[in-house]
Amino acid sequence: MRAYSALLFCLLSVADSPAADWPRFLGPTGTAIVKDASIPTTWSAEKNIAWKFDMPGPGSSSPIVVGEKVFLTCWTGYGDQPGNKDQSKLQRHLICLSLADGKKLWQATVPSSAREDDYEGFITEHGYATSTPVSDGSKVFVFFGKTGAAAYDMAGSQLWLTQLGTGSSGRRWGSGGSPILYKNTVIVNATDESKALVALDKETGKERWRAGGDMIELAYSTPLIIESGGRTDLVFPIAQEIWGLNPDTGKLRWFATHGLPGNISPALIPDGDLVYLFGGYPTQDSAAVRLGGKGDVTSSHIAWRSKSSSYVPTPILHEGHLYVVNDAGFALCMEAKTGKEIYRERVIESGAGRGRGGKPFYASPVLIGDKLYAVSRRNGTFILAAKPTYEKLASIPPLDDSQFHGTPAVSGDRLILRSDKAAYCIAGK
């Protein structure tokens, strides 16, 4: 336990450091929290923009930052432009930019090697580059749906490419979750392609284990590695249930029935021996679940359930409260101990700034100091006070007329935004 405490202190110190990398979805600890960074609270095309990079195509993945490099993914050739209707021309791209000036250092292109779900219905909400890359500092790992997972060195050379399945869910919504790292493996959410979580060897791309089954369909969350009670679990939420797996083998250790229906998209939020989960479709709910145990722990491990929730954005845990601006455009604050709703305030006017499917927020908020930065799809960025009394501090217009789906990355005193059209580095003078 003492060793774990030391490890946790190191991880939190990295997250709090202004110079920390942002190497994965939701930052170094997967909680989207930065304790100390001087990020502007206003920007425009003429103010506080250090650089802009025009993306070759759209994407819903979030940027990551490793050292002096920014990594983003996007896609081109099919569905990205009105006339691009030939799926055989679909390509994904991993782009590496200089953090200092936004110049492109390299671009790796991967042609689609398997038929994807057609660009129609709900897949048009996010497209074919949704999973955020992850890096261990020497390699970058990406997941490109039915084409597979791939690894690149920091100079852009592809090290391996492993296909993880070519199936589709019944709704044909495409991929959602992002890969994570554990020891010498990359763990990928391939539930849409093969109804499985898959662990790959970081060096070779060889499959180490596979876990799942029919129940794991429509599970779009990013897995969580967490230690509780002296044991490390891989925790993953699916519709109706939450699973605790052995991350070395993929074997199920425990599960609990939480009752959230349909599909689960937000990431889990860790809090000591608890995790909070949000989501569900067509109705949204939330729950708190105690970690650990063996077998079915529903009766002993469900701490609370609530009707307050978020469909896509992942909430922030801060000083005993959970905060999110959800996909319906409401700012929510909940008491983490009980699930009690403290406030629900409309951030964006009904019908304004919505994407194709009517959801105004897909990006998760980022907590910087005592401020929540929440990026909407089409109506700009909203800055809220991270306190249990609602206060909107700023409303910043969007930097272009496309969709902003990615959660921002923070590196030092710089914030990296991405839209379907461009990547932006926001920094004060």
MILO-742176 format. One line per 5 residues: their letters; for each residue y, x, z of C-alpha. Coordinates in steps of 0.2 Angstrom, whole numbers, plus 5000, padded with zeros to 4 digits. Example, Ala and Ser with C-alpha at 12.3 -4.5 7.8 and 13.67 -1.06 7.14 Angstrom:
! MILO-742176
as	4978/5062/5039; 4995/5068/5036
This chain:
! MILO-742176
mrays	5000/5000/5000; 5012/5014/5004; 5008/5022/4987; 5012/5005/4979; 5029/5004/4988
allfc	5034/5021/4982; 5029/5016/4964; 5039/4999/4966; 5054/5009/4973; 5054/5021/4958
llsva	5052/5006/4945; 5067/4997/4953; 5077/5013/4954; 5074/5015/4935; 5079/4997/4932
dspaa	5095/4999/4943; 5100/5016/4935; 5114/5014/4922; 5105/5027/4911; 5088/5018/4911
dwprf	5079/5014/4895; 5075/4996/4890; 5058/5000/4883; 5050/4982/4882; 5054/4963/4882
lgptg	5065/4959/4897; 5068/4977/4902; 5059/4991/4911; 5051/4979/4925; 5051/4963/4914
taivk	5064/4955/4925; 5080/4957/4914; 5090/4964/4929; 5102/4978/4929; 5111/4981/4945
dasip	5125/4993/4939; 5132/4993/4922; 5150/4990/4916; 5148/4978/4902; 5163/4969/4895
ttwsa	5165/4950/4898; 5174/4947/4882; 5171/4954/4864; 5175/4949/4846; 5174/4958/4829
eknia	5189/4967/4833; 5186/4971/4852; 5173/4980/4862; 5161/4982/4847; 5155/5000/4847
wkfdm	5145/4998/4831; 5137/4985/4820; 5121/4987/4809; 5117/4974/4795; 5099/4969/4797
pgpgs	5089/4969/4780; 5081/4952/4786; 5080/4940/4801; 5070/4941/4817; 5068/4933/4834
sspiv	5062/4949/4843; 5073/4957/4856; 5079/4975/4854; 5073/4989/4865; 5081/5006/4869
vgekv	5072/5022/4872; 5083/5038/4875; 5096/5038/4861; 5086/5026/4849; 5087/5007/4847
fltcw	5071/4999/4839; 5071/4981/4831; 5059/4972/4820; 5063/4959/4806; 5055/4952/4791
tgygd	5059/4950/4772; 5052/4943/4756; 5046/4926/4761; 5056/4913/4770; 5071/4924/4774
qpgnk	5081/4918/4759; 5081/4901/4751; 5073/4907/4735; 5059/4918/4743; 5044/4906/4742
dqskl	5030/4919/4737; 5021/4923/4753; 5013/4938/4745; 5030/4947/4746; 5031/4945/4765
qrhli	5035/4962/4774; 5038/4966/4792; 5050/4981/4796; 5052/4992/4812; 5070/4999/4812
clsla	5076/5014/4822; 5094/5015/4825; 5105/5028/4834; 5111/5021/4850; 5127/5032/4848
dgkkl	5134/5025/4832; 5121/5012/4825; 5116/5022/4810; 5099/5019/4804; 5087/5034/4807
wqatv	5072/5027/4799; 5063/5011/4794; 5045/5008/4793; 5038/4994/4782; 5022/4985/4784
pssar	5017/4973/4770; 5008/4957/4776; 4989/4959/4774; 4983/4942/4778; 4989/4925/4774
eddye	5002/4919/4787; 5006/4901/4792; 5017/4894/4779; 5036/4894/4781; 5038/4876/4786
gfite	5039/4865/4802; 5041/4874/4818; 5038/4892/4812; 5055/4891/4804; 5062/4891/4821
hgyat	5057/4909/4824; 5049/4916/4808; 5037/4932/4806; 5045/4945/4818; 5045/4937/4835
stpvs	5036/4949/4846; 5047/4963/4854; 5041/4981/4853; 5036/4991/4868; 5037/5010/4870
dgskv	5030/5023/4882; 5043/5036/4877; 5033/5045/4864; 5026/5030/4854; 5032/5013/4849
fvffg	5020/4998/4848; 5023/4982/4838; 5014/4966/4834; 5015/4958/4817; 5004/4943/4819
ktgaa	4989/4942/4807; 4993/4959/4799; 4990/4966/4817; 4996/4978/4830; 5003/4995/4825
aydma	5009/5011/4833; 5022/5023/4827; 5028/5040/4833; 5047/5042/4837; 5050/5049/4819
gsqlw	5043/5033/4811; 5025/5039/4806; 5012/5025/4808; 4998/5031/4819; 4987/5016/4818
ltqlg	4986/4998/4812; 4973/4986/4820; 4971/4968/4814; 4968/4956/4829; 4963/4940/4820
tgssg	4968/4929/4806; 4966/4912/4813; 4980/4899/4817; 4983/4887/4831; 4982/4869/4827
rrwgs	5001/4867/4826; 5003/4883/4816; 5018/4889/4826; 5014/4908/4824; 5015/4922/4836
ggspi	5026/4922/4852; 5022/4934/4866; 5026/4952/4866; 5014/4967/4870; 5015/4977/4886
lyknt	5008/4993/4892; 4995/4997/4905; 4988/5014/4908; 4982/5020/4891; 4981/5003/4883
vivna	4992/4991/4874; 4989/4973/4879; 4993/4961/4865; 4995/4942/4866; 4985/4937/4850
tdesk	4982/4919/4856; 4988/4912/4839; 4978/4924/4829; 4961/4924/4839; 4964/4914/4855
alval	4963/4930/4865; 4972/4943/4874; 4967/4960/4867; 4968/4978/4875; 4970/4992/4862
dketg	4968/5011/4866; 4986/5018/4864; 4980/5033/4855; 4968/5026/4842; 4971/5007/4841
kerwr	4953/5004/4845; 4949/4988/4854; 4945/4991/4873; 4942/4973/4878; 4946/4955/4873
aggdm	4948/4940/4884; 4951/4921/4880; 4943/4906/4873; 4948/4889/4867; 4959/4885/4882
ielay	4970/4900/4878; 4978/4892/4862; 4996/4889/4862; 5000/4902/4876; 5015/4911/4870
stpli	5020/4920/4886; 5021/4939/4888; 5007/4945/4900; 5012/4952/4917; 5005/4967/4926
iesgg	5007/4965/4945; 5000/4972/4961; 4997/4961/4976; 4986/4964/4991; 4981/4982/4985
rtdlv	4974/4976/4969; 4982/4976/4951; 4980/4960/4941; 4985/4955/4924; 4992/4938/4926
fpiaq	4994/4926/4911; 4999/4908/4910; 4992/4895/4898; 4993/4877/4897; 4987/4869/4913
eiwgl	4981/4885/4921; 4986/4902/4926; 4974/4917/4925; 4972/4933/4935; 4962/4946/4926
npdtg	4956/4963/4929; 4967/4973/4917; 4954/4987/4915; 4941/4975/4909; 4949/4959/4904
klrwf	4937/4950/4916; 4943/4934/4925; 4946/4936/4944; 4955/4920/4949; 4963/4905/4941
athgl	4974/4890/4947; 4978/4874/4939; 4997/4871/4938; 4997/4856/4927; 5011/4862/4915
pgnis	5005/4854/4898; 5005/4858/4880; 5011/4876/4878; 5019/4890/4889; 5032/4902/4882
palip	5043/4909/4896; 5037/4925/4905; 5031/4925/4923; 5044/4929/4936; 5036/4940/4950
dgdlv	5042/4939/4968; 5031/4948/4981; 5015/4939/4982; 5021/4925/4971; 5024/4922/4953
ylfgg	5035/4908/4946; 5030/4900/4930; 5040/4888/4918; 5037/4879/4902; 5026/4865/4895
yptqd	5027/4853/4880; 5033/4839/4877; 5038/4839/4895; 5044/4854/4905; 5039/4859/4923
saavr	5039/4874/4934; 5028/4880/4948; 5026/4894/4961; 5008/4902/4963; 5002/4914/4975
lggkg	4993/4929/4968; 4976/4936/4971; 4960/4928/4977; 4944/4924/4969; 4938/4910/4958
dvtss	4947/4893/4958; 4962/4895/4970; 4972/4880/4966; 4970/4871/4983; 4977/4887/4992
hiawr	4988/4896/4980; 5000/4883/4972; 5016/4885/4983; 5026/4871/4974; 5029/4861/4958
sksss	5045/4855/4951; 5052/4845/4937; 5066/4858/4934; 5061/4869/4920; 5065/4879/4904
yvptp	5055/4878/4888; 5058/4895/4880; 5071/4906/4890; 5064/4915/4906; 5073/4913/4922
ilheg	5081/4926/4933; 5076/4929/4951; 5091/4934/4961; 5094/4933/4980; 5082/4919/4983
hlyvv	5087/4909/4968; 5080/4906/4951; 5093/4905/4937; 5092/4900/4919; 5101/4892/4905
ndagf	5087/4882/4897; 5084/4877/4879; 5092/4861/4882; 5109/4869/4886; 5109/4866/4905
alcme	5112/4880/4918; 5099/4878/4932; 5099/4885/4949; 5083/4882/4960; 5079/4888/4977
aktgk	5064/4900/4974; 5056/4896/4991; 5054/4878/4988; 5058/4874/4969; 5072/4863/4975
eiyre	5086/4861/4961; 5103/4867/4968; 5113/4863/4952; 5111/4857/4934; 5126/4859/4924
rvies	5129/4857/4905; 5134/4874/4898; 5135/4869/4880; 5141/4852/4873; 5127/4840/4867
gagrg	5123/4843/4849; 5134/4859/4848; 5128/4876/4842; 5110/4870/4840; 5096/4879/4829
rggkp	5086/4870/4816; 5075/4862/4829; 5089/4856/4841; 5086/4869/4855; 5103/4878/4858
fyasp	5095/4893/4868; 5080/4904/4865; 5086/4920/4872; 5083/4923/4891; 5098/4927/4902
vligd	5101/4945/4908; 5108/4948/4925; 5121/4962/4925; 5127/4965/4943; 5132/4948/4949
klyav	5134/4940/4931; 5122/4931/4920; 5124/4934/4902; 5116/4920/4892; 5116/4921/4873
srrng	5114/4904/4863; 5107/4903/4846; 5123/4898/4837; 5137/4895/4850; 5140/4912/4857
tfila	5137/4920/4874; 5140/4912/4891; 5143/4922/4906; 5140/4913/4923; 5141/4919/4941
akpty	5124/4922/4949; 5127/4912/4964; 5121/4895/4970; 5138/4887/4965; 5140/4884/4947
eklas	5154/4894/4939; 5156/4898/4921; 5166/4915/4919; 5167/4916/4900; 5162/4908/4884
ippld	5162/4921/4870; 5161/4915/4852; 5147/4921/4841; 5149/4937/4831; 5141/4929/4815
dsqfh	5135/4913/4808; 5117/4916/4809; 5105/4913/4824; 5104/4924/4839; 5086/4923/4846
gtpav	5084/4940/4854; 5087/4943/4873; 5100/4957/4874; 5095/4975/4879; 5106/4985/4891
sgdrl	5107/5004/4891; 5120/5012/4902; 5136/5003/4899; 5131/4996/4882; 5123/4979/4878
ilrsd	5113/4977/4862; 5114/4960/4854; 5104/4955/4838; 5105/4940/4826; 5096/4936/4810
kaayc	5110/4946/4801; 5115/4960/4812; 5113/4971/4827; 5128/4974/4838; 5132/4987/4852
iagk	5145/4980/4864; 5154/4992/4875; 5171/4994/4883; 5182/5009/4880
